[in-house]
Amino acid sequence: MSDGLTCRQPALRDMEAASNVFRTAFDAQLPWLAGLHKPEEDRGFWSGYLFSNCAIWGAERQGNLIGVIAFHQGWVDQLYILPHMQGRGIGSRLLDIAKANHVRLNLWTFQKNAGARFFYESQGFEVVRETDGADNEEQEPDILYSWRRCA
């Protein structure tokens, strides 16, 4: 691509870099939840559960992973872009990969994550329901979003 951005499916050996993108972006957007998991737990989650159960795509620039998405069976499990690279269309490109593979997508985000909420709504996702967070690990109020491809 002309902007030097490439998207590819990362290998198992790339999961440490993917978990680093996740942790960096998560902590920047949700600093009150930073430290909930140790880096080795993040790496295990990405190289174990996500790598085995999801399609994972990464966005790279100059050989460096700067964004990741993990999705499966109509759900976006993870979508994170390094903070200094946000607002450049990278999340849209990764989300478009998931949209191309599904007629409907659902995802959760936290109510306090205004940036993510704005992004998902700008991408055509609609609020399905809001919760008090009692059912998530972080005990943080969240929102279920849904998107459906137009016929």
N, C-alpha and C positions, 0 to 999 in steps of 0.2 A: 504494500500500500504506500501511497505517496508520503504519508506522514511518518513512515518508519514503523508503524504498528503492525504486528502480526498476531494472529490468533491461531492457537494449536491446542491439541489435546496433550497435556503434559504426561510424562512417564512417572512411574513410581518414584524414581530418583529425584523428581521435581517437587515432591510433596512437602519437603522441608521449606522450600521457597514459597509454596502456596500457603502453608501454615503461617509463615512470617508475614505475608501480605495480609492474611486474615487478621492476625493479632495486631499488627500496626494500625490497620484501618478501624478495627473494632475499638481498640483503646482510644483512638483519636475521637471517634464519634460518641463513645459511651464511656467516658473516663471514670464515672462512678462505679462501673462494673469491671474495671481493669483488675487483673490479678485473680480473677475467678478460677482460672486454670493455669497450670504451669506450662512452659513452652513444650516440654516433652509430652504432655497430655494433648496439646494442640497437634503436634506432629503425629502422634498415634491416631488421633481422630481423622486427620487428612489421609494418612497412608493406610489406615485400616478401614474404618467404616465408609468414609466418603469415596475412597479409591475403589473399593469393592462394590459399592451400591449405587454410584452416581456416574453420570457423564460429567467429566470435568474438562473445562476449557480454560486456557490462560491467555492473557494478552501480554505481549512482550514488546519492548522497545530496546533496541541495541543489545539483545540477548538477556535482558533483565525482566523478570516477571513483575508486572505492575498491577495486574488485576486477575481475579479468578471467579469462576462461576461453577457451581456444582448443582446438577438438577437430575431428577428422575421421576418417571411416572406422573407427570403433571405437577410436580412440585419443584420450586427453586429452593434448594436447601441453604445455599450460601451464595452471596455475590458481594465481593469486596474489591475496592480499588484503593491503591495507596493514596493517602490524603493529598499529597502534592500533585497527583495526577487526576484528581477528580474534576469534573466539569468540562472534560475534553471529549466526551462522547464514547469513552472506553466502556463504561457500564452499559450503554445502549448497544454497542456492538456485541458484547458478551450476551446480553439479554436477548438480542435478536437471534442468536444461535439457538437458545432454548425455545424461543417462540417458533422458530422454523421447524422444530421437532415435536411440537405439541399444539393441539387445538385449544387447550385450556391449561393455564398455569395458576397455581396458588403459591402463596408465600406468607410468612410471618415477618413482621418487623416490630420494633418497640415503639410505643406511642411517643416517647420522648425523642426519638430519632427523626427530627424534622427534615433533615436532608434526605434521608431515605424515603420518607413519606412523599415529599415533593417529587423526587425522582420517579418512584413507582406510579404515582398518579399521572405524571407527565407521559409515562409509557403506556397509559391506557388501563392500568389496574384500578379496580374499584374496591372500596371497603366492604367486606362481607360482615365482619363482626369485630368488636373490641372486647378485650377481657381485662380482668384485674391482675393478671399475671400469676394467679394461684397455681396454674398448671405448667408453668415453665420453670426451668432450673434456676433462673435468675430472680424469680419472683417479681418480675417487672411487667407492668401493664403492656399488653401488646395488641397488635391489629392483624387480622387475617385479611389479605388482599387476594383478589382473583382477576384474571384476564382471560378473555376468550377471543379467538381469532374471528374476524368478521367473515361472513360467508361471501 
